[in-house]
Amino acid sequence: MMPGATQLAPLNAKTTFPAAAAAVTNPDKAMPTDSRNDSEALQIRVYYEDTDAGGVVYYANYLKYFERARTEWLRRLGINQSLLAETERRLFVVKNVEIQYRRPARLDDVLTLDTEVAHVGRASIRFEQRASRGDELLCQASVTVCCVDAESFRPVNLGSTVSSLLK
């Protein structure tokens, strides 16, 4: 490692599940519902491919970062989105994003992405997300995802298991 470089903790390997497994990988071991907003943040490093001609993170990449953070947050909760689509024919799609950019992130910065549930509806979830560099808030977003049928893309309820994990 180069002097002054920050070493990141290794990310968990992608867990694979048999096709017959439930969308909630193990409801008995899922995160307790009163812990749904305990922030276990995702850390990422800014790579050259993430930056624009000015040397700062291209604005649209924050949406990608927040998508990764939501996916990992749901995975820690016990919800595997691939299995949810396969077994229950439910998908999460982004319905609305409200985002505020405060400060630029640059090449090699280590960003911390925090994700919290702000509201759970019958067929939607609103997340509040923040990207920070140390204690400095760089970007924040309110993202509403809607649960839809995998074939018709029409809204459907979250399902009892997912709803109970989120409330």
C-alpha positions in Angstrom: 0.0 0.0 0.0 1.2 3.5 -0.8 2.1 5.8 2.1 -0.9 7.9 3.1 -3.4 5.6 1.3 -6.5 4.5 3.2 -7.1 0.8 3.4 -10.7 -0.2 2.9 -12.3 -3.2 4.7 -13.0 -6.0 2.2 -16.5 -6.2 1.0 -18.3 -9.5 1.5 -18.3 -11.8 -1.5 -21.6 -12.1 -3.4 -23.7 -14.7 -1.7 -25.4 -17.2 -4.0 -28.6 -18.9 -3.2 -30.4 -21.9 -4.7 -33.2 -21.1 -7.1 -35.8 -22.5 -4.8 -34.8 -20.2 -1.9 -37.2 -17.6 -0.7 -36.7 -13.9 -1.6 -36.0 -13.2 2.0 -32.9 -15.3 2.5 -33.6 -16.2 6.1 -36.4 -14.4 7.8 -35.4 -15.8 11.2 -32.0 -14.2 10.9 -33.0 -11.0 9.1 -32.2 -7.7 10.7 -34.7 -6.9 13.5 -37.3 -4.4 12.3 -36.4 -1.9 15.0 -32.8 -1.9 13.5 -33.8 -1.0 10.0 -32.3 2.4 10.2 -29.2 1.4 12.0 -26.8 2.7 9.5 -24.1 0.2 8.4 -22.7 2.4 5.7 -21.1 1.3 2.4 -17.7 2.6 1.6 -16.5 3.1 -1.9 -13.5 4.6 -3.6 -13.7 7.1 -6.4 -12.0 5.8 -9.5 -10.8 7.7 -12.6 -13.8 6.3 -14.6 -16.1 8.1 -12.0 -14.8 11.6 -12.8 -15.5 14.1 -15.4 -13.1 16.4 -17.4 -12.9 18.7 -14.3 -11.5 15.9 -12.2 -14.6 15.6 -9.9 -17.2 12.8 -9.7 -19.7 13.2 -12.5 -23.0 14.1 -11.1 -25.0 11.1 -12.4 -22.5 8.7 -10.7 -24.0 9.6 -7.3 -27.2 7.8 -8.5 -25.2 4.7 -9.2 -23.5 4.9 -5.8 -26.8 5.3 -4.0 -28.2 2.3 -6.0 -25.4 0.2 -4.7 -25.9 1.4 -1.2 -29.6 0.6 -1.3 -29.0 -2.9 -2.7 -26.4 -3.7 -0.1 -28.7 -2.3 2.7 -31.5 -4.5 1.5 -29.1 -7.5 1.3 -28.0 -6.9 4.9 -31.7 -6.8 5.9 -32.1 -10.3 4.3 -33.8 -9.3 1.0 -32.2 -10.7 -2.1 -33.6 -8.7 -5.1 -32.8 -11.3 -7.7 -34.7 -13.9 -5.8 -37.6 -11.5 -5.1 -37.9 -11.1 -8.9 -37.5 -14.8 -9.5 -39.8 -16.2 -6.8 -42.3 -13.5 -6.2 -42.2 -11.7 -9.5 -41.6 -8.4 -7.8 -39.1 -5.7 -8.8 -38.0 -2.4 -7.2 -37.9 0.5 -9.7 -37.0 4.1 -8.9 -40.1 6.3 -9.1 -38.6 9.6 -7.8 -35.3 11.2 -6.9 -34.6 14.5 -5.3 -30.9 15.1 -5.0 -28.7 17.9 -3.7 -25.0 18.3 -4.5 -23.0 20.2 -1.9 -19.3 19.5 -2.4 -17.3 17.7 -5.1 -15.7 14.3 -4.6 -12.4 13.7 -6.4 -10.3 10.8 -7.6 -9.2 8.4 -4.9 -11.6 9.9 -2.3 -13.2 7.3 0.0 -16.9 8.0 0.3 -19.2 6.7 2.9 -22.8 6.1 1.7 -25.5 6.0 4.4 -29.0 4.7 3.7 -32.1 5.0 5.9 -35.8 4.3 5.4 -37.9 7.4 5.7 -41.3 5.9 4.8 -42.8 2.6 3.9 -46.0 2.6 1.9 -48.1 -0.3 0.5 -46.1 -0.5 -2.7 -43.2 1.9 -2.1 -40.2 2.8 0.1 -38.7 6.2 0.4 -35.0 6.2 1.3 -32.9 9.1 2.6 -29.3 8.7 1.5 -26.1 10.6 2.1 -22.6 10.5 0.5 -19.8 11.8 2.8 -16.1 12.2 2.8 -15.1 11.8 6.4 -17.4 14.2 8.3 -18.1 16.4 5.2 -21.5 15.9 3.5 -21.0 15.9 -0.3 -24.4 14.8 -1.6 -27.8 13.8 -0.3 -30.9 12.3 -1.9 -34.4 11.2 -1.2 -35.2 8.2 -3.4 -38.6 6.6 -3.7 -38.7 3.1 -5.1 -41.9 1.4 -6.1 -42.5 -2.4 -6.1 -43.9 -3.5 -9.4 -44.9 -6.8 -11.1 -42.0 -8.2 -13.0 -44.0 -8.7 -16.2 -46.6 -5.9 -16.3 -44.5 -3.3 -14.4 -47.7 -2.2 -12.6 -47.4 -1.4 -8.9 -47.9 -4.3 -6.5 -47.7 -4.4 -2.7 -44.4 -5.0 -1.1 -45.5 -8.4 0.2 -46.0 -9.3 3.8 -42.4 -10.5 4.5 -40.7 -7.5 3.0 -43.2 -5.1 4.6 -42.7 -6.7 8.0 -38.9 -6.4 7.7 -39.2 -2.7 6.8 -41.7 -1.5 9.4 
